[in-house]
Amino acid sequence: MIGIFIGAPLVGILTALASVVFEQFLALIVNIVSQKEIVLDVYTHLNFFLVASAFIEESFKYLLAIFVFRKYLNLNRFKFIAASAFAGLFFGGTEIYFVLLANEKKIWDIYSLDSDTLFSLSAIVCLHVLTYLLISVFIASQKKNKGFQFKFIRTLIFPVFIHLLFNFLVIYKGNFTTWLVEIVLGIALVINLAVIIFNFRELD
C-alpha cells in the first residue's frame, strides 16, 4: 500500500517532470537547428511537438512503470494497475500546473477559469490516468518470453495514438471538440476494461 499511496504520486510527478525536461531539451535542439525560439507555451501549437510530446510522455510512463513499479517496488496485478492509475492522476495534476504557469496563472486561479478551459484541464487529467492505466494493463497482460523492444512498441501503440488524437482535438478546437474528446476518453476506458476482462486470469 505504501507503494501505491506514496510511491505512485512521486512517480507520477517524476514522470511529468522528466517528460517536460526532455521536451524542453528537444525544443532546444530544434531552436539551434531552425534558429527559431521554441518555448513551453509555443511548441504545444506545433504539429511536430504535438506528436513528439505524445510519444515522449507515454514512453516515460512505460519506463517508470517497468523499472519503478514492477522492478523496484515489486508491484503486481491490481496493485500495479492501481499505482499506475494513481500516478496518472498526479502526472495530470503536474501538467496542469505547468499549463497554468505557462499562462502566468497561479494554481488557485483555476477557480476563475471559464467552463471550456476547466473541461480541457479535467480532460488532461483523465487522459493521463487512462493512458497510464492502459500501459499498466498491457504490461500486466504480456507474456514474459517477449523481448523488451517488442513489448515497448506493442504497449505504446494505443496510448500514443489516443494521446496524439487528444492533443490535436484540444489544440485545434472545433464545434464538436467536447464530444470528440469525451469519445476518445471513453474509447480509452473501454480498451482498459476489455484488456483487464479478457486477460483477468493472466494478469501478472
Stockholm file with secondary structure:
# STOCKHOLM 1.0

chainA/1-204         MIGIFIGAPLVGILTALASVVFEQFLALIVNIVSQKEIVLDVYTHLNFFLVASAFIEESFKYLLAIFVFRKYLNLNRFKFIAASAFAGLFFGGTEIYFVLLANEKKIWDIYSLDSDTLFSLSAIVCLHVLTYLLISVFIASQKKNKGFQFKFIRTLIFPVFIHLLFNFLVIYKGNFTTWLVEIVLGIALVINLAVIIFNFRELD
#=GR chainA/1-204 SS CHIIIIIHHHHHHHHHHHHHHHHHHHHHHHHHHHCCCCCHHHHTTSHHHHHHHHHHHHHHHHHHIIIIIIIISCCCHHHHHHHHHHHHHHHHHHHHHHHHHHTTCCGGGGGGSCHHHHHHHHHHHHHHHHHHHHHHHHHHTSCTTSCHHHHHHHHHHHHHHHHHHHHHHHHSCCTTHHHHHHHHHHHHHHHHHHHHHHTTTTCC
#=GC SS_cons         CHIIIIIHHHHHHHHHHHHHHHHHHHHHHHHHHHCCCCCHHHHTTSHHHHHHHHHHHHHHHHHHIIIIIIIISCCCHHHHHHHHHHHHHHHHHHHHHHHHHHTTCCGGGGGGSCHHHHHHHHHHHHHHHHHHHHHHHHHHTSCTTSCHHHHHHHHHHHHHHHHHHHHHHHHSCCTTHHHHHHHHHHHHHHHHHHHHHHTTTTCC
//
